[in-house]
Amino acid sequence: MTGRRTTDGPPRRALPRTRYWFDSVIARGTPVLIGWLTLVCLAVVVPASMALVWADRRVPRTWSGRLAAVWATVGQTLKIGGAVGSPLYILISVLLALVALLFVSTLVGLITSGLNDKVLALRRGRSTVLEERHTVLLGWSEQVFPIVSELVVANSNRRRAVVAVLGPKDKAEMEDEIALAVGPLGRTRLICRSGVTTDPAVVALVGPETARAVLVLTHGGEDGDAQVVKTLLALEAAVRRRGRPEVVAAVRDGRHHRAAQLAAGPRGRVLNVEDVTARLIAQTSRQPGLSLVHQELLDFEGDEFYTVREPALTGRAFGRLLLAYATSSVVGIVPAGGGVELNPAQDRILGADDRILLVTGDDDTAVLADGPLPVDEEAITAPGGSAPPAERFLVLGWNRRAPLIIDQLEPCVPEGSELVVMASGEEALRDAGRCARSRTGRMRITLHDGDITDPRDLDALDVPSFDRAVVLGYDDADRTAPGALTGDDRTLVTLLHLRALEEASGRELAVVTEMADDRNRLLAPAREGGDFVVGGRLISLLMTQIAENRHLADVFDALFSAEGDSLHLKPATHYVLPGREVTFATVVESGRRQGHSVLGYRLYGDARHGPAYGVHINPDKRERVRFGAQDSVIVLAREPVVRAASAAPSLSEALPAALPEPPPGSRAGGDSKTTGAP
């Protein structure tokens, strides 16, 4: 032990002293550092030069010759010439060489410093974007990733597509996060700039005045909507009198929608996240699988909404347009004066300046059919007139959107239906109780105080006895007890308990789940093809669609409004006979006679097999399909107001299917038979 201490001690103490001496030399300034570098350089170069001279076979024989050769080698190595001659001549040549060396090294240092500063400035994202017809994203949130991903798909057939992102993060950090989340960008070029979006001078960096569209992303936190409004005002100040790009934004709280719309200006579109999310949750809770239909229509994979002008169909009634295309599904008309008419009356005449709204693969796939499309008249049927039975709905959790969901749900449920709400937290219970007391409609509302993540509370509800269930996420941690699960974590645990209850009872429950983060959807312990509504992703898809086609803003306004026609999953037996192979054109014709625009179907047998989960949007009308009793047809139709079971059917429902159709002017009017393109 003593010997080891004697052997290893001095080196261990010498190393810190050497480091300390080196730090002291560096700290004494540039002149001392230059002196030490000169000494070290000479200590290495002079001996090495001597070794080279003595190793040379042609080495001079005299000492003066050898010293001159050493000096020449040292001079060439240190770039100071190495000239020989009189002492004055050598001194002047060395001075000139040192001046040249100083000039060159200074010039190299200045160039290097300038390049480093420029690279650093570029990496900070402070240079101006000089692009035209690009898409600008203002802000940074989880919306960035789905929006960029959808824009990449939309730009796959476009040359020189550019997406510019302005966010508060470091430029390189934003680029790395997008690359990791989105992957290859294909033909799309990504430009990131760093800065606050509420400063007009910073917003001007991304060239919004020459952009084809500007998307203002939502922000988290209590002041998120305030940030959106301030960003819209900064955008207006940045482009004032220099351009009018299409502006699309979104707010989370409906109370701020009007202020944001005023800040966006007449060409801006502001979406209300809560209203859109609540309506989709309410619709999907009654029609399982509807969220998958919206997903298929809103992303750029597959078929989506397009508007086309078709002079050959001018003067034709809308009912005759439904079978005019074999590989596109007509769903409405965009009038020349603005707005949109989803599923208008069958006798609505297409004007010369009107555009046709349809679902198709791309803007160049809307091609008129070559001839009449085959329709099997004998397979067409009609829905029965009996009213559906009362249903029991279960809402687990509570947030600001819950009253909106109940508002959307209540007018459309059968008379005598029941809705049970389980929530915890003083604020949530108070808000839910106020909502239940204010409604005296066709649906009875009951409130239970309980933790949706506690299996004992769920067992007390007898969950398998319900027909439908909706799992909502709490808006913030203040609504829960200290230490309790929050956000999507609470939702995931609740889904685990529901899955266990389903397996124990042997009965599947139709569950609609609301989530805040789309990445958590992949972790959800739910059946394949389950209904998930992620408000942020849904709004991202809507914003991207509107940015690519401004006409779609009115389409989505109408599609997600409280009134008018919307998407529905109707039983296939309401349109064609079950078990009989028919063309899809037959289904479209049957829907036309009921005043519905048919745009697809869902097969129950494929509902658990991805990626489409049985959803078929815009199939070829010449294809043949066989529907079962549990299959559905995707239609655009007005939300029906369900009557009580004892109510008498209307006149149109009482008429047999073989009787003449209603006269022109009604929603179900038009030609009695349409089998081909005009």
Disulfide bonds with the S-S distance in Angstrom:
none
